[in-house]
Amino acid sequence: MSMAIQACSSGLQLCRFPLGQELARGNEWKGANFPTQVLRMRRAAAGVEFLRFSSCAGFDVSQSFPGNEGLGIVITGGTSGLGFALARKFLESKDRVVICGRDEMRLNRAIHALQVDIQGANIEGVVCDVSRPSDVGRLASFASEKLGIIDRWLNNAGEVTSKKLLADVEADEIIRVSGTNVIGSLLCCREAIRIMRDQPASVVPSYHIFNMGFSQWGAKFTKSACTHKATKIALTQLTESLSEELKASGISSIGVHNLSPGLVLTDLLLKDSTPVARRFFNTLAEEPDTAATILAPQIRSVQGSKQSLEVLSPLSAVLKVVTGFPQIISGGRFFDKEGNRVAVTGKRYKDNGVEVLF
């Protein structure tokens, strides 16, 4: 890892060093004298510790330090669907991953499945309901302890209401979906920023937060209930506003982005779906693993802030409908003409057509 020690008058600089490496007042480093006092801030389980430099003299020194392999990544809602598939892709890239979910038994099964699939997988998990502040605080502390440095935070947890007129949806269901999608993302963004702003600083974003928001065209295109659409549009605004807020506050190390996976064959998409809608999914939707294969490299290499990472653009959606029209009429790729799942040999499916991942 390459870190630059920038000139400063009296401000504090944060740098990351391997555990056990000591720097003291007057030590020589690459030809420049370090008239600093080094204070250990905290020890991270991932094998690094933060060091605080004070009383910096006017110098600018760069040096490469051996860092941890891969990125530290947090994924909410990582026990199913796209979240689980993304966790697998990151682990294949030797990243360190923390996932969370509300069901402890399912969480443990997901972790076990990833450990079996990927030798040496650095995967941890904690039970968390993202709509509860205490749970999100516990998730943040757990992730910080296990990962040391958190490079990416994905607010993937989400829910949908039944596809009914809003007047016919139960109030508890509206509160639950809004709590997970909006309140959960707000709470998670808050905790992620609290951690990331105390990590080694940089002039351009090196730590990134992702929200699963809708674009305007996406909201119009999808057929989900208005509660779901409203919450997803809110997340797009959250990304925009939070990015501007960080900029205005002088926090340059953190980028905030919108993540649009498109139509993914999960419980959320297939809930209450009709045979006609399922035939359209033959051309427009993807399995979680396919979407994760597209998104994971973009998430790992993202730069700046307010980027929109997507699987399905408006143009590609139009082209898919045109070229896949026979499958819309007759079925074939994922669902037949009656909306029944087309099974692939060796794979298992739920009654709603969602592939069983573990």
N, C-alpha and C positions, 0 to 999 in steps of 0.2 A: 504494500500500500504506500503511495506517495503522499506525503503531507508537507505543506509549506509553512514555515514559521514566519509570519509577516511582521514587519516593523510596526511598533506601537509605542505610544508615549507612556501610558500607565494602565491601559486596559488589559483584560485577561485574554489569553489565547488558550484554546484547548487542543491537545494533540493526542493521538492514540499510539501506544507503544506495546510491544509484546510484554507479557508478564515477566517479571524478574529483571527487566532492564532498568537500571537506575541512572538517573542524571542528577547531578548535584551542582551547587553553586560553583561557577568557575570551570566546569568541564569544557573541554574543547570538542567541537562538533563541526567537522568538515571545514576546518580552518577559521571558524568564527568563535569568538569567546561568548559563552552563555552566562551573562551576569544575572542569573535567575534563581529563584527559589522554587523547587518543585514540590508540589503537595499532591499526595495520592488522594483522589476523590472517592473512588469506589472500585471494588474488584468485581469484574464481570465473569460469570461462569463460562463464557465462551472463550476465555483465554486472553483477554485484553483488559487493560485498566486505563482509566482516564487520568491524565496528569494535567495539573493546572500550572501554567507559567505566569508569573507576575513580575512586575518591574522590568519589562522588556526594554532592551536597548535598541538603537536604530539599526536593525539588520534585517536581511531577507535571506534565509537559508532554506534550501530544499534537500530532503533526504528521503530515500525509499526505506520503508520498514516492512518486514514480513508480516502480512496480515492473515486473517482467517480465510479458509477456503469457502468461497461462495458468499451469498448474501443472507442477512437475517430477515426473515419474512413472517408476518403475522397475517393469518386468514381467518376472518370470522365466518361462521357457517361452513366450516371446512370438513364436515362429516358426511356430506352428500353432494351430488350434482357437480356443478362447475367448481365449487370450492375444493372438493376432494380431488378432482382431476387436476386443478392447478397445483395443489400441494404435491401431487405425484410428479408433475413436470419440473417443479422447482427442486425437488429432492434428486431427480435424475441429473440436474445441473450442479449437484453437490451443495445446494443451499441449505441453510438451517431454518427449519419451519416450525412455527407454533400454530396449531389450529384450535378452534373452540366450537362447542355445540351445547345445546341445552340438555341432551340426553346422555348421561354418563356411560351407559352401556354401549350406546352407538359410538360414542367418542372413543372408547377403548377398542372397539372392534375396528374402527377406521384406522387408528394408530397401528394396531397389529397388522392389518392388511397392508399398509404402506411399508412396514418393516419387513414383511414377508416378500413383497414385490421388489423392494429395492435394498440390496445388501448395504449395510452401513448407514441406512437412512437416519439422519439427524432430525427426528420428529418428536415433538412434545405436544401435549394438549391439556386443556383445562375446561371444566364445565363453566358455561357463561350464557346468561340471557342478556343480550346487548341492550335491551330496553331498561335494565336495572343498573343504576349508577355504581352500586357496590360491586356488582359482578364485573362491570367493565374496568373498574379500578383494580380488581383482583387479576383480571386478564393482563392488564398493562404491567403490573408488578411481576407477574409470572413470566411474561414474555421478555421483559427487561433482564430478569435474572437468568433465564435460560439462553437468550440470544446474545446478551452483552450489547451489541450494536443492533438497532432495528433499522434496516435499510428500506423496507417496503412494508406498508400496512394496507391490507385490502379489506374494505368494508363490504363483504360479500353476502352476509346474512340478509335474507329477505323473505317476505311473505306476500300472499295475494288473498284478496277476499273472493267470495263466490261471485260468479258472473251474473249478478242480479242488479236490478235497478237499486240505486243507493237507498231509496226509501224502504226497500225490503231487506236490507242487510242489517244484521243485529249490531247494536252499538258496541258490544264487547269485541266483535270481530273487527270493526273499524278501528277501535282503540288498539287492539293487538297488532294489526298490520301497520298502522301509523307509528306505533311504538318501536317496532322492529326496524322498519325502513328508514324513518326520519330521526326519531329520538335516538335510536341505536347508533346511527351514523354520526350524529352530532356528538354523542358521548364518546364514541371511539375516536373521532377526529380530535376532540379535546385532549384525551389521554395520549394519543400519538404525538401531538404537538408538544405536550409537556415533556415527553421523553426526548424527542428529536432535537428540541431547542437546546437541551443540555448535552448533546453529543458534540463531537468535534465539529467546529463551524466551517463553513465554506462560502465562497463568494457566489457560487451558483448552486442550485439545489442538488444535494447528494442523497437526501432522504425523501421518500415519496409516499403520499397517501392517495388511495384510489377509492372513489365512490361509484356505485352502480346506478348512474342516472340515465334518463331518457333524453334524447334529442327531441326537438319539436316534431320532426318527421316520424321518429320512432313512436312517439305518443299517439300520433294520428294513425299510424300503420297497425299497431297492435290492437287486439280485440279484448284486452283485459279490462277489468272493472275500473270505474273512474277513480275509486280510492287508490288502487295500485298505480294508475297513471299519475295521479296528483302527487303521490309520495315520490315517485321516480323523477318527475319534473322538479320537485323540491330539491332533490339531491344534485341535479344539474346546477341549480342556483347556489346550493351550498358550496359546490366546487368553485364556482366563479367568485362568490363573495369571500370565501375563506382565502383563496389565492390572493385577492386584492388586500385583504386584511393583513396577511402575513407580510406582503410587500410594504404596506404603509407602516408596519411595526418594525421594519428593518430586519426581519428574519429572512435571510437569503438562502439558508441551507435546506429549506423544506419546499417541495413542490406538491401541488394538489391537482389531481387529474380525474377525468371522467372515463369510466370503463364501460363500454357497451358491447356485451357479448352477443347481441342479436338474439335470435330464437334458439334456445338450447333445450333439448329434450329432457326436461326435468319435471318433477312433480308440480312446480309452479306453472310451467307452460301447459302441461297436459290436463291440469285440473279443470273439469267441466268442459273440456274441448269437444267439439262436434266432429262427426266424420268428415264434413266438408273442410273444416279447419285443418284436420289431420292430413288431408290430401295436399293442402298447401304446404304443410310442414315437410312434405317429401322434397320440395325444392328449396325452401327457405331456411329450414332448421338444420342444426348439426347436433351430433352427440357431444356430451361434455368433453370427452377426450379430444375431439377435433377442435372445438373452440379453445380449449386450454393450449393445444399445440400452437395455435395462431397467436394467442394473447401472451403466453408466458415469456417469449423472447422480447416482446415489446415492453412488457412490464419491467423486465430485468435491465433493459438498455435505455429506458425513457430518460429524457433530458428536459430541463426547463420546468415550466409549470403550465397549468390549464391545457394540457394535451388531451385529446380525445382518442382513446384507443378503441378500435371497433373491429368486429368480425364482419358485419354486414352493412355496407354503405347503401345509400339510396339507389345509386346506379347499379351496383351489383345485385340488389334486390330485384330491380326491373329485369335485368338480364336473366336472372335465375327463373323468374316467372315465365319469361318468353321461351327460354330453352327447355324448361322443365314442364311445359304445358301438358304433354301427354301423361305425366305422372300425377298432375293435378286432376285430370279427368278420370284416369283409370287406376291410379295408385301404383305402388311398386317399390319405392326406395325404403321407406320406413313403415308405411301403412298401406293396406290394400284399399280397394274402392269403398268398402264398408267401414273403414277406419280402424280395422284390426291390425295389430302389430305384425309386421313381417319379421319373423324370427331368424336370427343368424345362428348357425350351428355352433354350439359350445357356449352360447350366452344365455343368461336367464333374465326374465322380465317380470315386472309387477303387473297386476291386473290392469293398471292404467297405461301400460306400454313403456314405462320407464325402465331402462336397463338396470339390473342389480349390479352394483359396482363391487360389493364385497359381502 
